[in-house]
Amino acid sequence: MTAPDFRLDPGLVRRRAGRAAAGYASVDTLAREISRRMGERLDYIRIEPRRILDLGCGPGADLPAFAQRYPGVPRIAIDSAPAMLAQARGDTGLLKRLLRFGKPAEPDFVCADATALPLARGSVSFAWSNLMLQWLHDPLPALKEIHRVLEVGGMLMFSTLGPDTLKELRAALPPSDAEHLHRFIDMHDLGDALVGAGFSDPVMDMEMLTVTYTSLDDLLRDLRASGSANAATTRPRGLVGKGHWQKLRANYEQLRRDGRLPATVEVVYGHAWKAAPKVAEDGRAIVRFERKPG
């Protein structure tokens, strides 16, 4: 998990996501590409869900793909930022509702925290989460909640960011006591958390992507516009000195190749299943007897 001295401010994460909502579609290229790659992985998994949960749905860009892949299956879209849900929901005026007549049912949009889902136990067949887990200080409570709302045999598929994300920016930062960058959870720790939450047969993999920018300002602008700026409780408060910025820029400039500055993104993918319980909630062992054929 994250280091014990590192904590995120969930209220700040929510507020920044809300401020980014209106323009998020202009800076979500990476999220769309990761979603596409998740979809390629899903192509190899045979599931027939009865109800789909998109957890951390943001502006709802992944929802149409579920309607196409699983026609007629109810969808639930949950996000903790009301402004993101407003973008996902779109215009709900009378004219638009009439134009949707006869088309697939709209998803149910719910504003909720991932650690306290307002869903019944075993009410979801398939949970999907694209780039949400990295905004939780500790993913274990959220994973336990996802496990609770999944039916037996249900599957979770997710993506998140690993610790080498923005490694160039991290290395270029001058030494400081403050936490200037978000820390990301290691893939192996996430696998342990899945098992700790009760999931079975977790499958994890990772890949490195490189995004390039013409300037450091463009990179920082993208981080702010997507609501992805540092939300650590130990982040710097107030203005950072001019000398700090000069050192940061000079250090990062040393990485320029072919006129571009690189920014590494470590993408972690995973999926796991909810198996039938071996122990009841009161601690009693569950023993299943099957009749022999004949």
Stockholm file with secondary structure:
# STOCKHOLM 1.0

chainA/1-294         MTAPDFRLDPGLVRRRAGRAAAGYASVDTLAREISRRMGERLDYIRIEPRRILDLGCGPGADLPAFAQRYPGVPRIAIDSAPAMLAQARGDTGLLKRLLRFGKPAEPDFVCADATALPLARGSVSFAWSNLMLQWLHDPLPALKEIHRVLEVGGMLMFSTLGPDTLKELRAALPPSDAEHLHRFIDMHDLGDALVGAGFSDPVMDMEMLTVTYTSLDDLLRDLRASGSANAATTRPRGLVGKGHWQKLRANYEQLRRDGRLPATVEVVYGHAWKAAPKVAEDGRAIVRFERKPG
#=GR chainA/1-294 SS CCCTTCCBCHHHHHHHHHHHGGGGGGSCHHHHHHHHHHHHHHTTSCCCCSSEEEETCTTCTTHHHHHHHSTTCCEEEEESCHHHHHHHHCCCCHHHHHHTTTSCCCCEEEECCTTSCCSCTTCEEEEEEESCGGGSSCSHHHHHHHHHHEEEEEEEEEEEECTTTTHHHHHHSCCCSSCCSCCCCCHHHHHHHHHHTTCEEEEEEEEEEEEEESSHHHHHHHHHHTTCSCCBTTSCCSCCCHHHHHHHHHHHHTTCBTTBEEEEEEEEEEEEECCCCSBCTTSCBCCCCCCCCC
#=GC SS_cons         CCCTTCCBCHHHHHHHHHHHGGGGGGSCHHHHHHHHHHHHHHTTSCCCCSSEEEETCTTCTTHHHHHHHSTTCCEEEEESCHHHHHHHHCCCCHHHHHHTTTSCCCCEEEECCTTSCCSCTTCEEEEEEESCGGGSSCSHHHHHHHHHHEEEEEEEEEEEECTTTTHHHHHHSCCCSSCCSCCCCCHHHHHHHHHHTTCEEEEEEEEEEEEEESSHHHHHHHHHHTTCSCCBTTSCCSCCCHHHHHHHHHHHHTTCBTTBEEEEEEEEEEEEECCCCSBCTTSCBCCCCCCCCC
//
